[in-house]
Amino acid sequence: MLVGLVVLGVLLVTTVQDAVNQQLQPVQEMTSNLSTQAARVLNPTPTILPDPVTIIREVRTLARLETIKFSLEKIITAEIGQGAFDWLLGDRLIFVAHGEVIAGVDLNKLQAEDLEVKNGVLYVRLPEAEIFVTSLDNQQSYVYDREKGLLNKGEVDLETKARQTAEREIEESALEDGILELAAQNAESYLDRLFRNLGFPEVIFRN
């Protein structure tokens, strides 16, 4: 008899727990949903909406014949506040710059009178060679060393000025090394083959 009462009591407790769990399940689900919604409100995921309208400002045909590229390295020293109190007020850095200069001939500047055919010979006067691009390679350019005075937190624009100077120096070095002359020679060589393939047996370039 006692065993039967114990079994009956266990069954009643189990039944009551199941009933309570069934009643609480919707509340738990609602609480979980509210927590998820609250998290979305407090930590929203950004939505990026690109404007469907594209405005074309300008369309130009490019006829730049790039014929040579120089890759150069320059070491630039930039400093400020140097002198007797440089240890206190000075700022000095050494910048290692890697850059490139691209040159060639802009065929958009070629006019009809610059091409003349006489007795089967094509005479060509090309536009002067020019530099198209001078740029630094930011991945390979870096500040090698920097020394600041005790009271100097660092000149904000010092590295920027070093980069600008490096770019000018790289272009000047390329000019000194004859990049424009080589660009003109390469342009003539390339266009000579092109004109011959077009049927002109002889091509003469005029200055």
Disulfide bonds with the S-S distance in Angstrom:
none
